[in-house]
C-alpha cells in the first residue's frame, strides 16, 4: 500500500468514525437510567440492584430496562456472513447481575417435539441486528449480547415484533432518521415467570414489550407508542397494539421524551 492509498484509507476510517459518533441514540432522553452502556448501534440501561417492585429490597431481573437507538436511512448494509454467538458482560455475569447464554437454553425442551420453536422463550433482540447492519459489522455483532436481550416468545419475536421492526426501518428510509425506545413491561411491577435453572442466573420473562417510535419533522416531534403482549395471541394489525406514552410510563416507571418536554428539540 503506497502513501496515497494509506492516507485515503485513514480518511475513510475517520469519516466512518465521525458518522458513528454523530448518532444520538437516546436523543430525546429516557430516564431513570440504571447500569448504562453505549454501543455503536444503541444504548441500554440494564437492570441493576435497584428496587423494581417497591418492596424495599434490591431486584436483579437479568434484562435491560430499556434500549434506545437511532435509525438512519439505509445507505449501505454491512451484512454479517453468519450470526455470531451470544456474549455477556463478564463483570455483570460474575457479580450475578447479567445472565449468559445458558439461561436461555432451557435444557430438555429441545427433546420435546410438542414444544415447538414458536412456543419457546428465546433471546429477543431489543435493537435488531438488521438495524445495526446499517452502521457497521461491529455494530451488528454487538446486538448479540445479553445486555440487548429479553426472554421473548418466538411467536411474537418472529411475528408482530419483527413487523414493527420493519416499520421502524421503513420510516427511517422515508424520513431520513427516527428514534426508537423499547423494553420490557411487567403488569404488576414484578415478574411472574423466569428463565434459568440449576443454579443459572435467572432472567425475568416480561408480560409485554413496549416500543416508542419518534421522529422530528420541521421542528415538530411526533411519536407512535405500542404495547405488545408476550404471549400467544391472534395475529392482528399493528394498530391494535397502539397505546399512549403515558400508559407505558405508568407501567414501567420510565419517563420518555424528557428533552422534548423541556423544549430541547
C-alpha positions in Angstrom: 0.0 0.0 0.0 1.5 3.3 -1.0 1.3 6.6 0.9 -1.6 7.9 -1.1 -3.7 4.8 -0.6 -2.8 4.8 3.1 -3.9 8.4 3.6 -7.2 7.7 1.7 -7.9 4.7 4.0 -7.3 6.9 7.0 -9.8 9.5 5.7 -12.4 6.8 5.1 -11.9 5.4 8.6 -12.2 8.9 10.1 -15.4 9.6 8.2 -16.9 6.3 9.4 -15.9 7.1 12.9 -17.4 10.5 12.8 -20.6 9.1 11.3 -21.0 6.6 14.2 -20.1 9.2 16.8 -22.8 11.5 15.4 -25.6 9.1 16.3 -27.9 10.3 19.1 -29.4 7.0 20.3 -31.2 8.4 23.3 -31.8 11.8 21.6 -35.0 12.6 23.5 -33.9 11.5 27.0 -35.2 8.3 28.7 -34.9 8.3 32.5 -34.1 7.0 35.0 -31.1 5.1 33.9 -29.6 2.1 35.8 -26.4 0.4 34.6 -25.8 2.3 31.4 -23.9 1.1 28.3 -23.2 2.7 25.0 -22.7 0.7 21.8 -22.4 1.7 18.2 -26.0 0.8 17.3 -27.8 1.5 20.6 -27.6 2.5 24.3 -29.0 0.3 27.1 -30.0 0.8 30.7 -29.5 -2.7 32.2 -31.3 -3.6 35.4 -29.1 -3.3 38.5 -29.6 -3.7 42.2 -32.4 -1.2 42.4 -35.9 -1.8 43.9 -38.0 -2.5 40.9 -41.2 -3.8 42.6 -41.3 -1.4 45.6 -40.8 -4.0 48.3 -37.8 -2.2 49.7 -35.3 -4.8 48.5 -32.9 -4.8 45.5 -34.0 -6.8 42.5 -31.9 -8.4 39.8 -34.1 -9.1 36.7 -31.2 -10.0 34.4 -32.6 -8.0 31.5 -32.4 -4.4 30.1 -34.9 -1.8 31.4 -34.8 0.0 28.1 -32.8 0.1 24.9 -32.7 3.2 22.7 -31.4 3.6 19.2 -31.4 5.9 16.2 -32.1 4.6 12.7 -31.0 6.4 9.6 -31.9 6.0 6.0 -30.1 2.9 4.7 -27.2 3.9 2.6 -25.4 0.6 2.8 -25.9 -2.7 4.6 -23.0 -4.3 6.4 -24.3 -7.8 6.4 -22.8 -10.5 8.7 -21.6 -13.6 7.0 -23.2 -15.6 9.7 -24.9 -14.9 13.1 -22.3 -14.5 15.9 -22.6 -16.3 19.2 -24.2 -14.6 22.1 -22.0 -12.9 24.7 -22.5 -11.3 28.0 -20.7 -8.7 30.1 -18.3 -10.7 32.2 -18.2 -8.3 35.2 -22.0 -8.2 35.4 -22.2 -12.0 35.0 -19.7 -12.7 37.7 -21.5 -10.4 40.0 -24.8 -12.1 39.4 -26.5 -9.2 37.6 -26.5 -10.4 33.9 -27.1 -13.9 32.6 -25.1 -15.7 30.0 -26.4 -17.9 27.1 -27.0 -20.9 29.3 -30.0 -19.2 30.9 -31.9 -19.2 27.6 -31.0 -22.8 26.7 -33.8 -24.3 29.0 -32.2 -27.8 29.0 -34.6 -30.5 27.9 -37.1 -28.5 25.8 -35.4 -29.4 22.5 -36.1 -33.1 23.3 -39.8 -32.4 23.5 -41.3 -32.3 19.9 -44.5 -30.9 21.4 -42.7 -27.8 22.5 -42.3 -26.2 19.1 -39.9 -23.4 18.4 -42.7 -20.8 18.2 -43.7 -21.8 21.8 -40.3 -21.2 23.4 -38.9 -18.1 25.0 -35.9 -17.0 23.0 -33.3 -14.2 23.2 -35.4 -11.3 21.9 -33.3 -8.5 20.4 -34.3 -5.1 21.6 -32.1 -3.4 19.0 -32.3 -5.7 15.9 -29.3 -6.9 14.0 -30.8 -5.7 10.7 -30.9 -2.1 12.0 -27.3 -2.3 13.3 -26.1 -3.6 10.0 -26.9 -0.2 8.5 -23.9 1.1 10.6 -21.2 -1.5 10.6 -20.4 -5.2 11.1 -19.1 -4.4 14.6 -22.4 -2.7 15.4 -24.3 -5.8 14.2 -22.2 -8.1 16.2 -22.8 -6.0 19.4 -26.5 -6.6 19.2 -25.8 -10.3 20.2 -25.2 -9.6 23.8 -27.4 -10.4 26.8 -27.4 -6.7 27.5 -29.7 -6.3 24.5 -31.9 -9.4 25.1 -35.1 -10.2 26.9 -36.9 -13.6 27.1 -39.5 -13.2 24.3 -41.9 -15.8 22.9 -40.6 -16.8 19.5 -44.2 -16.5 18.2 -44.0 -12.7 18.9 -40.3 -12.3 18.2 -40.7 -13.6 14.7 -44.2 -12.2 14.1 -45.6 -8.9 15.2 -42.4 -7.7 16.8 -40.4 -8.2 13.6 -43.2 -6.5 11.6 -42.8 -3.5 14.0 -39.0 -3.5 13.5 -39.5 -3.4 9.7 -41.9 -0.5 10.1 -39.3 1.4 12.1 -36.7 0.9 9.3 -39.3 1.9 6.6 -40.0 5.1 8.5 -36.2 5.9 8.7 -35.9 5.3 4.9 -38.9 7.6 4.3 -38.0 10.5 6.7 -34.2 10.2 7.0 -34.0 9.3 10.7 -36.2 8.1 13.5 -35.5 7.2 17.1 -36.7 4.1 18.9 -37.0 3.3 22.6 -38.2 -0.2 23.7 -38.1 -2.6 26.5 -40.0 -5.0 28.9 -43.2 -4.4 30.8 -44.4 -6.2 34.0 -48.0 -5.5 34.7 -47.8 -6.0 38.4 -44.3 -4.4 38.7 -42.9 -7.9 39.4 -42.1 -10.9 37.2 -44.3 -13.9 37.4 -42.1 -16.2 35.3 -38.3 -16.7 35.0 -35.8 -18.4 32.7 -32.9 -20.2 34.3 -32.4 -23.4 36.2 -29.8 -25.5 38.1 -28.0 -22.5 39.6 -28.0 -20.4 36.4 -28.6 -16.6 36.6 -32.3 -16.1 36.1 -33.8 -13.7 33.6 -37.3 -12.3 34.2 -39.8 -13.0 31.5 -41.7 -9.8 30.6 -45.5 -9.8 30.4 -45.3 -7.5 27.4 -42.9 -5.2 25.4 -43.2 -1.6 24.6 -41.8 0.3 21.6 -41.9 4.0 21.0 -41.0 5.4 17.6 -40.1 9.1 17.5 -39.4 11.4 14.6 -38.9 15.1 14.1 -40.2 17.0 11.0 -39.8 20.8 10.6 -39.0 21.1 14.4 -42.2 19.2 15.4 -41.7 16.0 17.4 -44.2 13.2 16.8 -44.4 9.6 18.1 -46.1 6.3 18.0 -46.3 4.0 21.0 -47.0 0.3 21.1 -47.6 -2.3 23.8 -47.4 -5.9 22.7 -48.2 -8.9 25.0 -45.5 -11.6 25.3 -48.0 -14.4 24.8 -49.6 -16.5 22.0 -52.3 -14.2 20.6 -54.3 -14.0 17.4 -52.3 -12.1 14.8 -53.8 -8.6 14.3 -52.8 -5.4 12.7 -50.1 -3.2 14.4 -52.7 -0.5 15.1 -54.5 -2.9 17.6 -51.4 -2.5 19.8 -51.2 1.3 19.7 -51.2 3.0 23.1 -50.2 6.2 24.8 -46.7 7.0 26.2 -48.3 7.9 29.5 -49.6 4.3 29.8 -46.1 2.9 29.2 -44.7 5.4 31.7 -47.2 4.2 34.4 -46.4 0.6 33.7 -42.6 0.9 33.6 -41.7 3.8 35.9 -39.7 5.3 33.0 -40.0 8.9 31.6 -39.8 9.4 27.9 -39.2 12.4 25.7 -37.9 14.4 28.7 -35.8 16.6 26.5 -38.7 17.3 24.2 -40.8 18.2 27.2 -38.0 20.7 28.3 -38.2 22.2 24.9 -34.7 21.0 23.9 -35.6 20.0 20.3 
